[in-house]
Structures are given as structure tokens and as C-alpha cells.
């Protein structure tokens, strides 16, 4: 099982696939980042643009 690079908590490959970047890099996990940090620019990813 993979571990978080930030806090060493165990994380699944599916978690990395969903919240990581295209290279499989993950800056943190649900144990050490807030949900907005996981999905927003704080996680090293661009926040999605919303279209109405």
C-alpha cells in the first residue's frame, strides 16, 4: 500500500488516481490536508473553472 509523502498515512492507489496529478504525485492526504486543499490550488493543481 502507498503512503502519503507528507504524513506517512496509508493511502490507496484509487485515492492517488483521484486526487493526485497526472504523474501520480500527491502533496498530502485526507489526514493532513483539508478538502479544499486536496481539490484546489493548494494541492498543486489548478482549480477547475466553473461554467454556468
mmCIF file of the N, C-alpha and C atoms, coordinates in Angstrom:
data_MODEL
# 
_entry.id   MODEL 
# 
loop_
_atom_site.group_PDB 
_atom_site.id 
_atom_site.type_symbol 
_atom_site.label_atom_id 
_atom_site.label_alt_id 
_atom_site.label_comp_id 
_atom_site.label_asym_id 
_atom_site.label_entity_id 
_atom_site.label_seq_id 
_atom_site.pdbx_PDB_ins_code 
_atom_site.Cartn_x 
_atom_site.Cartn_y 
_atom_site.Cartn_z 
_atom_site.occupancy 
_atom_site.B_iso_or_equiv 
_atom_site.pdbx_formal_charge 
_atom_site.auth_seq_id 
_atom_site.auth_comp_id 
_atom_site.auth_asym_id 
_atom_site.auth_atom_id 
_atom_site.pdbx_PDB_model_num 
ATOM 1   N N  . UNK A 1 1  ? 0.841   -1.179 0.000   1.00 0.00 ? 1  UNK A N  1 
ATOM 2   C CA . UNK A 1 1  ? 0.000   0.000  0.000   1.00 0.00 ? 1  UNK A CA 1 
ATOM 3   C C  . UNK A 1 1  ? 0.887   1.244  0.000   1.00 0.00 ? 1  UNK A C  1 
ATOM 4   N N  . UNK A 1 2  ? 0.436   2.251  -0.683  1.00 0.00 ? 2  UNK A N  1 
ATOM 5   C CA . UNK A 1 2  ? 1.176   3.515  -0.752  1.00 0.00 ? 2  UNK A CA 1 
ATOM 6   C C  . UNK A 1 2  ? 0.987   4.311  0.539   1.00 0.00 ? 2  UNK A C  1 
ATOM 7   N N  . UNK A 1 3  ? 1.913   5.236  0.778   1.00 0.00 ? 3  UNK A N  1 
ATOM 8   C CA . UNK A 1 3  ? 1.789   6.121  1.931   1.00 0.00 ? 3  UNK A CA 1 
ATOM 9   C C  . UNK A 1 3  ? 1.895   7.572  1.482   1.00 0.00 ? 3  UNK A C  1 
ATOM 10  N N  . UNK A 1 4  ? 1.320   8.447  2.262   1.00 0.00 ? 4  UNK A N  1 
ATOM 11  C CA . UNK A 1 4  ? 1.357   9.883  1.997   1.00 0.00 ? 4  UNK A CA 1 
ATOM 12  C C  . UNK A 1 4  ? 2.790   10.387 2.169   1.00 0.00 ? 4  UNK A C  1 
ATOM 13  N N  . UNK A 1 5  ? 3.227   11.221 1.255   1.00 0.00 ? 5  UNK A N  1 
ATOM 14  C CA . UNK A 1 5  ? 4.582   11.787 1.344   1.00 0.00 ? 5  UNK A CA 1 
ATOM 15  C C  . UNK A 1 5  ? 4.690   12.820 2.457   1.00 0.00 ? 5  UNK A C  1 
ATOM 16  N N  . UNK A 1 6  ? 3.553   13.343 2.899   1.00 0.00 ? 6  UNK A N  1 
ATOM 17  C CA . UNK A 1 6  ? 3.547   14.399 3.905   1.00 0.00 ? 6  UNK A CA 1 
ATOM 18  C C  . UNK A 1 6  ? 3.479   13.834 5.326   1.00 0.00 ? 6  UNK A C  1 
ATOM 19  N N  . UNK A 1 7  ? 2.579   12.854 5.564   1.00 0.00 ? 7  UNK A N  1 
ATOM 20  C CA . UNK A 1 7  ? 2.384   12.375 6.937   1.00 0.00 ? 7  UNK A CA 1 
ATOM 21  C C  . UNK A 1 7  ? 2.568   10.867 7.097   1.00 0.00 ? 7  UNK A C  1 
ATOM 22  N N  . UNK A 1 8  ? 2.903   10.167 6.033   1.00 0.00 ? 8  UNK A N  1 
ATOM 23  C CA . UNK A 1 8  ? 3.133   8.717  6.042   1.00 0.00 ? 8  UNK A CA 1 
ATOM 24  C C  . UNK A 1 8  ? 1.900   7.877  6.356   1.00 0.00 ? 8  UNK A C  1 
ATOM 25  N N  . UNK A 1 9  ? 0.707   8.450  6.248   1.00 0.00 ? 9  UNK A N  1 
ATOM 26  C CA . UNK A 1 9  ? -0.523  7.678  6.428   1.00 0.00 ? 9  UNK A CA 1 
ATOM 27  C C  . UNK A 1 9  ? -0.734  6.788  5.205   1.00 0.00 ? 9  UNK A C  1 
ATOM 28  N N  . UNK A 1 10 ? -1.297  5.598  5.389   1.00 0.00 ? 10 UNK A N  1 
ATOM 29  C CA . UNK A 1 10 ? -1.555  4.737  4.235   1.00 0.00 ? 10 UNK A CA 1 
ATOM 30  C C  . UNK A 1 10 ? -2.647  5.319  3.343   1.00 0.00 ? 10 UNK A C  1 
ATOM 31  N N  . UNK A 1 11 ? -2.440  5.271  2.031   1.00 0.00 ? 11 UNK A N  1 
ATOM 32  C CA . UNK A 1 11 ? -3.429  5.749  1.063   1.00 0.00 ? 11 UNK A CA 1 
ATOM 33  C C  . UNK A 1 11 ? -3.536  4.734  -0.068  1.00 0.00 ? 11 UNK A C  1 
ATOM 34  N N  . UNK A 1 12 ? -4.708  4.656  -0.659  1.00 0.00 ? 12 UNK A N  1 
ATOM 35  C CA . UNK A 1 12 ? -4.933  3.684  -1.727  1.00 0.00 ? 12 UNK A CA 1 
ATOM 36  C C  . UNK A 1 12 ? -4.502  4.247  -3.077  1.00 0.00 ? 12 UNK A C  1 
ATOM 37  N N  . UNK A 1 13 ? -4.307  3.346  -4.022  1.00 0.00 ? 13 UNK A N  1 
ATOM 38  C CA . UNK A 1 13 ? -3.976  3.758  -5.386  1.00 0.00 ? 13 UNK A CA 1 
ATOM 39  C C  . UNK A 1 13 ? -5.123  4.562  -5.993  1.00 0.00 ? 13 UNK A C  1 
ATOM 40  N N  . UNK A 1 14 ? -6.362  4.224  -5.645  1.00 0.00 ? 14 UNK A N  1 
ATOM 41  C CA . UNK A 1 14 ? -7.513  4.986  -6.144  1.00 0.00 ? 14 UNK A CA 1 
ATOM 42  C C  . UNK A 1 14 ? -7.507  6.412  -5.615  1.00 0.00 ? 14 UNK A C  1 
ATOM 43  N N  . UNK A 1 15 ? -7.097  6.608  -4.373  1.00 0.00 ? 15 UNK A N  1 
ATOM 44  C CA . UNK A 1 15 ? -7.019  7.953  -3.807  1.00 0.00 ? 15 UNK A CA 1 
ATOM 45  C C  . UNK A 1 15 ? -6.005  8.784  -4.583  1.00 0.00 ? 15 UNK A C  1 
ATOM 46  N N  . UNK A 1 16 ? -4.861  8.196  -4.903  1.00 0.00 ? 16 UNK A N  1 
ATOM 47  C CA . UNK A 1 16 ? -3.834  8.895  -5.683  1.00 0.00 ? 16 UNK A CA 1 
ATOM 48  C C  . UNK A 1 16 ? -4.356  9.192  -7.083  1.00 0.00 ? 16 UNK A C  1 
ATOM 49  N N  . UNK A 1 17 ? -5.075  8.255  -7.679  1.00 0.00 ? 17 UNK A N  1 
ATOM 50  C CA . UNK A 1 17 ? -5.622  8.454  -9.018  1.00 0.00 ? 17 UNK A CA 1 
ATOM 51  C C  . UNK A 1 17 ? -6.605  9.617  -9.046  1.00 0.00 ? 17 UNK A C  1 
ATOM 52  N N  . UNK A 1 18 ? -7.424  9.749  -8.013  1.00 0.00 ? 18 UNK A N  1 
ATOM 53  C CA . UNK A 1 18 ? -8.442  10.801 -7.982  1.00 0.00 ? 18 UNK A CA 1 
ATOM 54  C C  . UNK A 1 18 ? -7.849  12.150 -7.586  1.00 0.00 ? 18 UNK A C  1 
ATOM 55  N N  . UNK A 1 19 ? -7.012  12.183 -6.558  1.00 0.00 ? 19 UNK A N  1 
ATOM 56  C CA . UNK A 1 19 ? -6.541  13.448 -6.009  1.00 0.00 ? 19 UNK A CA 1 
ATOM 57  C C  . UNK A 1 19 ? -5.114  13.816 -6.409  1.00 0.00 ? 19 UNK A C  1 
ATOM 58  N N  . UNK A 1 20 ? -4.388  12.910 -7.028  1.00 0.00 ? 20 UNK A N  1 
ATOM 59  C CA . UNK A 1 20 ? -3.029  13.204 -7.464  1.00 0.00 ? 20 UNK A CA 1 
ATOM 60  C C  . UNK A 1 20 ? -3.015  13.898 -8.819  1.00 0.00 ? 20 UNK A C  1 
ATOM 61  N N  . UNK A 1 21 ? -1.827  14.304 -9.250  1.00 0.00 ? 21 UNK A N  1 
ATOM 62  C CA . UNK A 1 21 ? -1.711  14.915 -10.575 1.00 0.00 ? 21 UNK A CA 1 
ATOM 63  C C  . UNK A 1 21 ? -1.514  13.817 -11.625 1.00 0.00 ? 21 UNK A C  1 
ATOM 64  N N  . UNK A 1 22 ? -1.263  14.203 -12.855 1.00 0.00 ? 22 UNK A N  1 
ATOM 65  C CA . UNK A 1 22 ? -1.133  13.235 -13.947 1.00 0.00 ? 22 UNK A CA 1 
ATOM 66  C C  . UNK A 1 22 ? 0.072   12.314 -13.790 1.00 0.00 ? 22 UNK A C  1 
ATOM 67  N N  . UNK A 1 23 ? 1.039   12.708 -12.982 1.00 0.00 ? 23 UNK A N  1 
ATOM 68  C CA . UNK A 1 23 ? 2.222   11.886 -12.742 1.00 0.00 ? 23 UNK A CA 1 
ATOM 69  C C  . UNK A 1 23 ? 2.068   10.983 -11.522 1.00 0.00 ? 23 UNK A C  1 
ATOM 70  N N  . UNK A 1 24 ? 0.904   11.028 -10.858 1.00 0.00 ? 24 UNK A N  1 
ATOM 71  C CA . UNK A 1 24 ? 0.687   10.230 -9.661  1.00 0.00 ? 24 UNK A CA 1 
ATOM 72  C C  . UNK A 1 24 ? 1.271   10.852 -8.412  1.00 0.00 ? 24 UNK A C  1 
ATOM 73  N N  . UNK A 1 25 ? 1.608   12.134 -8.477  1.00 0.00 ? 25 UNK A N  1 
ATOM 74  C CA . UNK A 1 25 ? 2.163   12.838 -7.326  1.00 0.00 ? 25 UNK A CA 1 
ATOM 75  C C  . UNK A 1 25 ? 1.031   13.387 -6.472  1.00 0.00 ? 25 UNK A C  1 
ATOM 76  N N  . UNK A 1 26 ? 1.143   13.199 -5.186  1.00 0.00 ? 26 UNK A N  1 
ATOM 77  C CA . UNK A 1 26 ? 0.135   13.666 -4.245  1.00 0.00 ? 26 UNK A CA 1 
ATOM 78  C C  . UNK A 1 26 ? 0.834   14.464 -3.159  1.00 0.00 ? 26 UNK A C  1 
ATOM 79  N N  . UNK A 1 27 ? 0.390   15.679 -2.924  1.00 0.00 ? 27 UNK A N  1 
ATOM 80  C CA . UNK A 1 27 ? 1.040   16.562 -1.950  1.00 0.00 ? 27 UNK A CA 1 
ATOM 81  C C  . UNK A 1 27 ? 0.611   16.285 -0.517  1.00 0.00 ? 27 UNK A C  1 
ATOM 82  N N  . UNK A 1 28 ? -0.463  15.564 -0.323  1.00 0.00 ? 28 UNK A N  1 
ATOM 83  C CA . UNK A 1 28 ? -0.958  15.259 1.006   1.00 0.00 ? 28 UNK A CA 1 
ATOM 84  C C  . UNK A 1 28 ? -2.167  14.353 0.899   1.00 0.00 ? 28 UNK A C  1 
ATOM 85  N N  . UNK A 1 29 ? -2.749  14.021 2.032   1.00 0.00 ? 29 UNK A N  1 
ATOM 86  C CA . UNK A 1 29 ? -3.898  13.120 2.037   1.00 0.00 ? 29 UNK A CA 1 
ATOM 87  C C  . UNK A 1 29 ? -5.004  13.696 2.912   1.00 0.00 ? 29 UNK A C  1 
ATOM 88  N N  . UNK A 1 30 ? -6.058  12.933 3.067   1.00 0.00 ? 30 UNK A N  1 
ATOM 89  C CA . UNK A 1 30 ? -7.209  13.389 3.836   1.00 0.00 ? 30 UNK A CA 1 
ATOM 90  C C  . UNK A 1 30 ? -6.860  13.569 5.317   1.00 0.00 ? 30 UNK A C  1 
ATOM 91  N N  . UNK A 1 31 ? -5.790  12.938 5.770   1.00 0.00 ? 31 UNK A N  1 
ATOM 92  C CA . UNK A 1 31 ? -5.379  13.053 7.166   1.00 0.00 ? 31 UNK A CA 1 
ATOM 93  C C  . UNK A 1 31 ? -4.607  14.341 7.454   1.00 0.00 ? 31 UNK A C  1 
ATOM 94  N N  . UNK A 1 32 ? -3.942  14.904 6.439   1.00 0.00 ? 32 UNK A N  1 
ATOM 95  C CA . UNK A 1 32 ? -3.099  16.071 6.702   1.00 0.00 ? 32 UNK A CA 1 
ATOM 96  C C  . UNK A 1 32 ? -3.490  17.312 5.899   1.00 0.00 ? 32 UNK A C  1 
ATOM 97  N N  . UNK A 1 33 ? -4.467  17.207 4.972   1.00 0.00 ? 33 UNK A N  1 
ATOM 98  C CA . UNK A 1 33 ? -4.931  18.358 4.203   1.00 0.00 ? 33 UNK A CA 1 
ATOM 99  C C  . UNK A 1 33 ? -6.442  18.492 4.330   1.00 0.00 ? 33 UNK A C  1 
ATOM 100 N N  . UNK A 1 34 ? -6.934  19.711 4.212   1.00 0.00 ? 34 UNK A N  1 
ATOM 101 C CA . UNK A 1 34 ? -8.381  19.916 4.200   1.00 0.00 ? 34 UNK A CA 1 
ATOM 102 C C  . UNK A 1 34 ? -8.931  19.525 2.834   1.00 0.00 ? 34 UNK A C  1 
ATOM 103 N N  . UNK A 1 35 ? -10.237 19.388 2.735   1.00 0.00 ? 35 UNK A N  1 
ATOM 104 C CA . UNK A 1 35 ? -10.833 19.008 1.452   1.00 0.00 ? 35 UNK A CA 1 
ATOM 105 C C  . UNK A 1 35 ? -10.593 20.066 0.388   1.00 0.00 ? 35 UNK A C  1 
ATOM 106 N N  . UNK A 1 36 ? -10.571 21.343 0.777   1.00 0.00 ? 36 UNK A N  1 
ATOM 107 C CA . UNK A 1 36 ? -10.300 22.392 -0.214  1.00 0.00 ? 36 UNK A CA 1 
ATOM 108 C C  . UNK A 1 36 ? -8.849  22.347 -0.673  1.00 0.00 ? 36 UNK A C  1 
ATOM 109 N N  . UNK A 1 37 ? -7.935  21.963 0.213   1.00 0.00 ? 37 UNK A N  1 
ATOM 110 C CA . UNK A 1 37 ? -6.532  21.824 -0.182  1.00 0.00 ? 37 UNK A CA 1 
ATOM 111 C C  . UNK A 1 37 ? -6.341  20.637 -1.122  1.00 0.00 ? 37 UNK A C  1 
ATOM 112 N N  . UNK A 1 38 ? -7.097  19.573 -0.914  1.00 0.00 ? 38 UNK A N  1 
ATOM 113 C CA . UNK A 1 38 ? -6.989  18.403 -1.785  1.00 0.00 ? 38 UNK A CA 1 
ATOM 114 C C  . UNK A 1 38 ? -7.470  18.691 -3.195  1.00 0.00 ? 38 UNK A C  1 
ATOM 115 N N  . UNK A 1 39 ? -8.516  19.493 -3.322  1.00 0.00 ? 39 UNK A N  1 
ATOM 116 C CA . UNK A 1 39 ? -9.121  19.695 -4.639  1.00 0.00 ? 39 UNK A CA 1 
ATOM 117 C C  . UNK A 1 39 ? -8.763  21.028 -5.269  1.00 0.00 ? 39 UNK A C  1 
ATOM 118 N N  . UNK A 1 40 ? -8.151  21.933 -4.534  1.00 0.00 ? 40 UNK A N  1 
ATOM 119 C CA . UNK A 1 40 ? -7.870  23.262 -5.057  1.00 0.00 ? 40 UNK A CA 1 
ATOM 120 C C  . UNK A 1 40 ? -6.417  23.491 -5.386  1.00 0.00 ? 40 UNK A C  1 
ATOM 121 N N  . UNK A 1 41 ? -6.064  24.739 -5.547  1.00 0.00 ? 41 UNK A N  1 
ATOM 122 C CA . UNK A 1 41 ? -4.713  25.102 -5.952  1.00 0.00 ? 41 UNK A CA 1 
ATOM 123 C C  . UNK A 1 41 ? -3.686  24.821 -4.865  1.00 0.00 ? 41 UNK A C  1 
ATOM 124 N N  . UNK A 1 42 ? -4.110  24.688 -3.607  1.00 0.00 ? 42 UNK A N  1 
ATOM 125 C CA . UNK A 1 42 ? -3.164  24.379 -2.537  1.00 0.00 ? 42 UNK A CA 1 
ATOM 126 C C  . UNK A 1 42 ? -2.573  22.981 -2.679  1.00 0.00 ? 42 UNK A C  1 
ATOM 127 N N  . UNK A 1 43 ? -3.217  22.131 -3.438  1.00 0.00 ? 43 UNK A N  1 
ATOM 128 C CA . UNK A 1 43 ? -2.716  20.773 -3.632  1.00 0.00 ? 43 UNK A CA 1 
ATOM 129 C C  . UNK A 1 43 ? -1.777  20.681 -4.823  1.00 0.00 ? 43 UNK A C  1 
ATOM 130 N N  . UNK A 1 44 ? -1.433  21.811 -5.412  1.00 0.00 ? 44 UNK A N  1 
ATOM 131 C CA . UNK A 1 44 ? -0.537  21.802 -6.549  1.00 0.00 ? 44 UNK A CA 1 
ATOM 132 C C  . UNK A 1 44 ? -1.252  21.624 -7.868  1.00 0.00 ? 44 UNK A C  1 
ATOM 133 N N  . UNK A 1 45 ? -2.566  21.702 -7.839  1.00 0.00 ? 45 UNK A N  1 
ATOM 134 C CA . UNK A 1 45 ? -3.362  21.549 -9.048  1.00 0.00 ? 45 UNK A CA 1 
ATOM 135 C C  . UNK A 1 45 ? -4.139  22.829 -9.281  1.00 0.00 ? 45 UNK A C  1 
ATOM 136 N N  . UNK A 1 46 ? -4.482  23.090 -10.515 1.00 0.00 ? 46 UNK A N  1 
ATOM 137 C CA . UNK A 1 46 ? -5.321  24.234 -10.828 1.00 0.00 ? 46 UNK A CA 1 
ATOM 138 C C  . UNK A 1 46 ? -6.757  23.897 -10.468 1.00 0.00 ? 46 UNK A C  1 
ATOM 139 N N  . UNK A 1 47 ? -7.429  24.839 -9.848  1.00 0.00 ? 47 UNK A N  1 
ATOM 140 C CA . UNK A 1 47 ? -8.839  24.637 -9.533  1.00 0.00 ? 47 UNK A CA 1 
ATOM 141 C C  . UNK A 1 47 ? -9.638  24.636 -10.826 1.00 0.00 ? 47 UNK A C  1 
ATOM 142 N N  . UNK A 1 48 ? -10.633 23.752 -10.932 1.00 0.00 ? 48 UNK A N  1 
ATOM 143 C CA . UNK A 1 48 ? -11.416 23.708 -12.169 1.00 0.00 ? 48 UNK A CA 1 
ATOM 144 C C  . UNK A 1 48 ? -12.219 24.985 -12.352 1.00 0.00 ? 48 UNK A C  1 
ATOM 145 N N  . UNK A 1 49 ? -12.330 25.417 -13.593 1.00 0.00 ? 49 UNK A N  1 
ATOM 146 C CA . UNK A 1 49 ? -13.135 26.602 -13.868 1.00 0.00 ? 49 UNK A CA 1 
ATOM 147 C C  . UNK A 1 49 ? -14.584 26.173 -14.014 1.00 0.00 ? 49 UNK A C  1 
ATOM 148 N N  . UNK A 1 50 ? -15.464 26.936 -13.443 1.00 0.00 ? 50 UNK A N  1 
ATOM 149 C CA . UNK A 1 50 ? -16.886 26.627 -13.499 1.00 0.00 ? 50 UNK A CA 1 
ATOM 150 C C  . UNK A 1 50 ? -17.531 27.377 -14.639 1.00 0.00 ? 50 UNK A C  1 
ATOM 151 N N  . UNK A 1 51 ? -18.374 26.698 -15.375 1.00 0.00 ? 51 UNK A N  1 
ATOM 152 C CA . UNK A 1 51 ? -19.122 27.336 -16.451 1.00 0.00 ? 51 UNK A CA 1 
ATOM 153 C C  . UNK A 1 51 ? -20.595 27.222 -16.118 1.00 0.00 ? 51 UNK A C  1 
ATOM 154 N N  . UNK A 1 52 ? -21.299 28.324 -16.293 1.00 0.00 ? 52 UNK A N  1 
ATOM 155 C CA . UNK A 1 52 ? -22.729 28.331 -15.986 1.00 0.00 ? 52 UNK A CA 1 
ATOM 156 C C  . UNK A 1 52 ? -23.526 28.352 -17.244 1.00 0.00 ? 52 UNK A C  1 
# 
